[in-house]
Amino acid sequence: MYRILCILVAIIAFSSCNNKKGQSTDTGSITSGDSALIQIKYAKGLAISYHGNYRLVDISDPEGKNETVYHYALIAKGQQAEDIPKEYTIIETPVEKVICMTTLQLSNFIKLDALDKVTGMPSTHYLFNEQMKKRIEEGKTARIGIEGNFDNELVLALAPDLILVSPFKRGGYESIRDLDVPLVSFLGYKETTPLGQAEWIKFTAMLLGMEDKANTLFDAIEKRYNELVALTASVSVKPVVLSGEMRSGNWYVVGGKSYLAQQFRDAGAEYFLKDNDETGGINMDFESVYSRGGNAGYWRLLVSHTGDYSYDALQQSDARYADFKAFKEKKVVYCNLRQKPFYENTPVEPEVVLADLIKAFYPGLLPDYQPVYYEMLK
């Protein structure tokens, strides 16, 4: 009698486990190839649930400013599922041909060593990755034009499985909405934390069937990033950091709750607009910036300059820059976009960027470290 009771309990428990939708960890039937359970820890715009042989992915604005939610159901090629909700666009995985619309998206494919899956991308002024440049030269990856002026015939000829888009950006996706190619929203660029943005590599990996590799890569990124944050935890006096420069009569800055502001905090510094609650960009006049950031200890810049950049070149762009404390004390931290693959790599290398900033603010904490992207202006 006792043995029969045990068998009945086991059968009930087994049935109960199999009937819990969204709780399945049997990922072997979910994707082809390299499959592993994906869990999201930092990305605010990604929600993933497991349902038998398919996964549901809900993508929303990480900043919470737009209420639109994009729904995708990922299912392995050759499999069927009858209970996928109607509002979900079905994507068969792993995909083989993808069009990337931004360098942030491209950075995921570079990190995953999956550039062979990128069949198209917009025209870009600067492209550093040698493998991608070779693919373009050999015709394996096509340039499809620029936002608002895409070559629709070329897009159709490429026969992509999907196109990754940034739906909230200005530009033109209307012309390709009717091409009968799934447009998959990629909102990693709106994440307000470095690890949150980097974690979108897991979504890219889900599309490609490379989940295990993405988990391994992200675990290493997360570990190193948190180790670096711990280095600055005991710092008592934190420097204030100014960012940006004048462009077309305005100084474009990002808000105090932005991705960049978080990077500075993680590096043991304070952003000069730390009390601001905006996550996106703000236009300020020179006087307002100077009143808030004129005495900042450091000044962070992204420049696009032919040849080596210098304090003379910075002052030539606006003589008033010489009045800033960071300029006078030679504490400008910069990256020259014409010399460094900043946008191609840093979305999935936040730990490298963090190390660069810590090296600039506290060189003694990383005495043997050689900066990769940001460095002190000489």
N, C-alpha and C positions, 0 to 999 in steps of 0.2 A: 504493500500500500504506500509506504514511504517513497519507494522508488518511482511509482506512478505519479505521485504528487510532484516530485522533483522534475520529472519530464514535462508535466503540464506547465509548471512555472517557467521552465526554460523556453518552451514554445511560445508562451504569452509574451515573455520578455523579448524574444527574437522578433515577433510580429510587431510589437510596439516600437522597437528601434527602427524597423524598416518603414513604418508609416509616418515617421516624423519628418515632414517636409522641411527643407531648409537646414536640416541638421546633419545631412549625410556627409561623411568624410571618405566615402568610397570614391576617390577621385580617379581610380583607374579606368572607369567607364565614361568619364566626363570629357576627357580630351585624348587626342591621339598623341603618341610620342611621350615627351618628357612631362609627366603630369605630377602635380603635388597640390596640396591644399593651400589656397591663398587666403590669408587673413590680413585685414587692413587695420593699421594701428594709428597712423598719423594723417592720412589723406582725408580731408573733410568732404571732398566731392565724390567719393567712391563708396558704394555699398554693394556688397556681393553676398548672394545666398545660394546655397546648393540644393538642388531638387532632383534627386535620382540621377538621370543621365544628362541633365542640363544645368546651367547656372544662369541666374538672373543678375544683371548688373544695372544699377541705378546710378546715373551720373547727374550731379547737380552743381550749382554754383558754390564753390567753397567759401566765398565771401558772404553768401546769403543775400545778395542784392537782387538776384534774378530768381524767380520762383519756378522757372521751367525745369522739368526733370526729364532726362533722356533715358529710355528703357531699352536694354538689349538682352537677348537670350542667346547664350553660347551653347552650341551643341555640336558634338563630334560629327564629322562628315559620315554620311551613310546611316545615321541613327534617326529615329523618329520620336517625337514626344507630342501627345495630343492635348496636354493640359497646360501648355504655355499660354499665359495671359495674352489677350489680343493686342494690348498696347505695346508689346515688346517686339522690336525688330529682331528677326532671327539671323544670327551669324553662324555659319558653319565653320568650325575650326579643325585643324589649324589653317589659317589663311596663308596664301602663297604670294599674293601680289597686293601691295599696299601703296597708295599715294599719300605722302606726308606733305602737309601744308606749312609746317613751321620747323625751324631748327630745333626747337624744344622737343618736338615729336621725334625728329631725326636722332637726337641724342640718345633716346631709348634704344633705337636699333643699333646705334654704334656700340653702346654698352653691352648689349646682348649678342654682339657679333652676328647681326642678322640683316646687314645691309643688302644681301642678296634678295630680300623680300621687298625692298623699296623699288618699285617700278617707275615711279614718277615723283617729281617735286617741283615747286615753283622756281622761277629764276631767282638767283641770289647774287648779291654783289661780291660776297666773300665766302668761299668754301675751302676749308682747310683739309678735311679728311681725304687722304690720298686714295683710299679704296673707292669712295664715292666719286671722286673726280675721274678715276679710271673707268668706273661704270658708265658715267655720262659720256666720256670720250668714245667708249666702245658701243654706245647705243643701248646698253642694258638698262639704264635709267634715263628717262626723258625729262626735259624741262617743259613744263606745261603752261608757262606764262606766269603772270602775276595776278594777285587778287583783283577781281573785277574784270579781268581780261584773259580768262583761261581759254586754251585751245580745246574746245569741247570734242572736236573730231579726234584729236590726239588722245584725249582722255578715254574716249570710247575704244580706240584702237588698242590701248594698253590693256583693256579688259581687267581692271583691278577688282579684287574681291571686296574692297572697301576703300573709302577715302577718309582719312583723319582730318577733322576740321576744328577750328576754334570758333564756335557759333556766336559768341558775344563780341567778337572783334569786327570792326568796320572792314568792309571789303566785299567781295562778291562771291557768295556761294549760291545765289539765286540761279545763276546760269547753269550750274551743274546739278541742281536739285532734281531736274527732270531726266537725268541720264540713266535712271534705273540702276544706280550704283549706291549701295548703302553709305550714307554719310554718318560717320561715328564721331561724336563729340569728344574732344580731348581737352579737359579743363585743368590740366596740371599747372598751367601758367598762372592760374588764379589762386593757387594754394598760398597760404600766408606763413607757412613754416618750411624751412629747407627740407626736412625729412618728409613732410607731407608731399612736396613736389616730387621728390625723388621716388616716392613710393608708387607713383604712377607707372613705373617700370613693370610693376606686377600686372597691371591691366594690359599693357602691351604684350607681355609674356603670355597672358591668357589667350590672346588672339592668335599668337604664334605657336602655342603648344610648348612653351619653354618655361613653365611655372617653376620647376625645380631650380633652374639656373637663376631666375629672377630672385627667388627666395635666398639663395646663397649669396648673390651679389648684394642684395639689400641688407642682409644680416651683417655683412662686413662693413657696409656704409654706416649703418646705424651704430655698430660697436665703436668704430673709429670716431664718429661724430660725438657720441656721448663721452668718450674718453677725453676729447679735446675740450668739451664744455666743462668737464670736471677740473681741467687745468686752471680755468679762470674763476672757479667758484669762490676761492678765498681772497680774490682781489678786493681791496677795500676802497681804493680811489679809482673810479672808472673814468676814462677820457670821454669827452663828448665828440661825436663825429658828425661833420657836415657832409652833405652829398649833393651831387648835381652841379649844373652850371647854367648860364644864361643861353637861351635859344629863342631867336625871333622875338626878343623883347620880354620874354618871361623866363623865370627860373622854375624848371619842372622838378618837383620833388615827389617822393612817395610819403604816404601817411605814417603815423606812429604805430599803427597796428599792421604794417605791411611785412612782406617777406624780408625785405632788406633790413628793416628795423629789427626784426627778430635775429637776423644774422649778426648784427652788431651786438645785440644783447648776449647772444651765445658766445661771442668773442670777448666778452668782458668789457664792453663799451656801452655808452648811451647815445642814442640817436638824438640829434638836436631838436627834433619835433616829437620827443617821446610822449608828450601829453596829448598829442593829436590822436583822434579815434578813427581816422580814415585808413582803409586798407589799400586803396588805389592811389592814383596820381593826383597831384595838386599843382596848380600854377600860382606862383608867387612873384611879386615884384622884387627888384634887387634890394630895396630898402628893408623890406620885411625879412628877407633872408639874412641880410647883414645884421639886423637887430637881434635875430635869434641865433645865428651861427657865426658871427664875426669873430667870436672868441673861442670857437671850437678848437680842441686840441689837434684834431685830424680832419682831413678833407678827402673824401673818396670820390674818384672820378672814373668814368668809362669814356675813353676818347677814341676817335677814329682819325689817326694822324699818320701821314706818310713819313716814314723815317722815324728816328728816335725823338721821343717827346722830351720836353724840358720846361723848366720854370719860365724861360724866356718865351717859349711858344704859348704857354698858358697865359702869361701877362699880355702878349700881343693880341689875344682874342678878346680881352677886356682889361684895360689898365686898372680898373677898380679891384681886381682880384688881389693885387699886391697889398691891399689893406687888411686882408684876412690874416688872423694869427697863424693859422696853419701854413699859409704861404710864407710868411716871414720866418717861421721856425723850421721850414723845410719838412713839413709833416703831411705832404700830399701822398695819398695811396692811390695808385692808378692801374688801369689795364688798358692797353692799346689794342682795340678790336681788329686792327689791321695786321697785328702780329701774333695774336693769341686766339685760339678757337673757343672763345668764352661761351658763346651761345650754343655751340655744337656739343660741348662737353659738360659744362657746369650744372645743368639741371639734374644730372645724375652723379655729380661729384661734389655735393655740398660739404663733405668732410675736407676736401682739398681746398675749397674756397675758405672754409673756416680756419684751416691751418694758415693760409696766406694772411688772413686778417689778424690772427693772434700773433704771427711773426711780426707784423707791422706795429701792433699796439704794445706787445710785450715780447720783444725779441729774446729776452732771457729765458722764456718758458720753452722755446723751441730753438735752442742754440745752433743745432746742426741742420735745421730745415732750410731747404731752398724753395722759395716761392715759385708757384706754377703760373698763376694768372695775375694776381695783384702783387705789386711791389712798390717800394718807396721811390718816389720821383727824385731823380738826382740832378 
